[in-house]
Amino acid sequence: MTQPVNPSEESQESPTAVPLLAPANGVPQVIDSESLFEKALSELASGTGPFAVDAERASGFKFSARAYLIQIKRNGGGLHLIDPIPFGPGHHLFAQLNDLLRTDEVILHASTQDLPCLRELGINPVNLFDTELGGRLAGLPRVGLGPLLESLMEVSLAKEHSAADWSQRPLPKDWLNYAALDVELLIELRDKVHGLLASANKLKWAEEEFQSILDAPPPPPRIDPWRRTSGMHKVKKREQLAIVRSLWMVRNEIAQEVDISQGRLLSDSAIVELAMVAHSKPIKTKKDLERSLRPLGLRARWLENAATWISAISDALALPEDQWPKARSDSDSLPPIKIWRERFPEKYAPLTHARARLTEKALELSIPLENMITPEFVRRVCWMAPKGAVAEALTTLGARSWQIEIAAPILESALLETEPLAEPVADGEEAAAEAL
């Protein structure tokens, strides 16, 4: 699964939870040959019911988001660990696996993280159950795999290898044990979450959400992706932006070519630091580079491409002013909420009422606000003020029918408001965005 672990979730172990130390039938042999793959397909085909699936990537180590291990379990069909590297995308055995998986439900935890790397191999489920998203919709407070197993099944799951470099070969036995445990009880967990959703009359909502994940097109390329460099809020001058852009782009090219995480070549904080000092303190030698980066805690890896970084900085500083990046990117993003009150009061007033009422409704339904309706959709509806056509606007934005049924009447009412609430409710997404 290889996803960031939230310490507030994973460390709160239930006192009654029983540690899950190994799969019931032991750790299976890694499948790295066609004969073993064919045997696994035969065993899975003889099983019944849904497939529990997980994938391990090398996030933070590799540029690519490819899968380095696939875990699959099915009742009566065994638990299997597939090394996808010897086979590669488009292999005929992955095509056979895909055909098999499409005969029943595929269970994933936090499916949006694993689906891209599975699809790269040719695995495209048509029937999905996401235990993490299902837990959110059911109103559970902690929805990581470990916390869900603890709260619903009284089993604790170690996560000590969640940030490991899964591109290593051979994979250590204890890593394989950890990976196998991610699917060991996933089918049983799915049944628990399914029962909670059904008893709360939320199962149809969940089914819509799962289908929307499967139907979602690939995200469009980001406009100016270099602007997402961490710490960009410190960069105020356009010539500094030019340096950030230049360094980010050459770093990205190298990282992609050698398949290594960008941050391992040169961290975002290092890029920002170089942009801040380079226009006033020339960086023309490796010594200059070392001096500029030393306050961050210099890493030897950063200097391996010193000549490339110096060249990128020089190229940026040599640009004429009309080729410097604009202070803000050309996009369809809305103005920051913090300026709405003064500059757009006719839009700000409805927004304060909409967020307050939607928050109240989310609490009533025991569902996170961001799952009940995407906060960005709320902001856009209040900005566009499509009185009498809110449902149509939400549909265009991508809201699901169950979300529209809940949120549209609330937004229609809020759009009639002309005076803002004194203390508007702030959603977490906006707070995070404005902190950047």
Secondary structure as GFF3:
##gff-version 3
##sequence-region A 1 436
A	DSSP	alpha_helix	7	10	.	.	.	ID=ss1
A	DSSP	beta_strand	18	20	.	.	.	ID=ss2
A	DSSP	beta_strand	30	31	.	.	.	ID=ss3
A	DSSP	alpha_helix	34	46	.	.	.	ID=ss4
A	DSSP	beta_strand	51	56	.	.	.	ID=ss5
A	DSSP	beta_strand	69	74	.	.	.	ID=ss6
A	DSSP	beta_strand	78	82	.	.	.	ID=ss7
A	DSSP	alpha_helix	92	101	.	.	.	ID=ss8
A	DSSP	beta_strand	106	108	.	.	.	ID=ss9
A	DSSP	alpha_helix	111	121	.	.	.	ID=ss10
A	DSSP	beta_strand	128	130	.	.	.	ID=ss11
A	DSSP	alpha_helix	131	138	.	.	.	ID=ss12
A	DSSP	alpha_helix	145	153	.	.	.	ID=ss13
A	DSSP	beta_strand	155	157	.	.	.	ID=ss14
A	DSSP	alpha_helix	173	184	.	.	.	ID=ss15
A	DSSP	alpha_helix	186	199	.	.	.	ID=ss16
A	DSSP	alpha_helix	203	215	.	.	.	ID=ss17
A	DSSP	three_ten_helix	225	228	.	.	.	ID=ss18
A	DSSP	three_ten_helix	232	234	.	.	.	ID=ss19
A	DSSP	alpha_helix	238	258	.	.	.	ID=ss20
A	DSSP	alpha_helix	262	265	.	.	.	ID=ss21
A	DSSP	alpha_helix	268	278	.	.	.	ID=ss22
A	DSSP	alpha_helix	286	293	.	.	.	ID=ss23
A	DSSP	three_ten_helix	294	296	.	.	.	ID=ss24
A	DSSP	three_ten_helix	300	305	.	.	.	ID=ss25
A	DSSP	alpha_helix	306	317	.	.	.	ID=ss26
A	DSSP	three_ten_helix	321	323	.	.	.	ID=ss27
A	DSSP	three_ten_helix	337	339	.	.	.	ID=ss28
A	DSSP	alpha_helix	340	343	.	.	.	ID=ss29
A	DSSP	alpha_helix	345	365	.	.	.	ID=ss30
A	DSSP	alpha_helix	369	372	.	.	.	ID=ss31
A	DSSP	alpha_helix	375	384	.	.	.	ID=ss32
A	DSSP	alpha_helix	390	397	.	.	.	ID=ss33
A	DSSP	alpha_helix	401	414	.	.	.	ID=ss34
A	DSSP	alpha_helix	428	435	.	.	.	ID=ss35
###
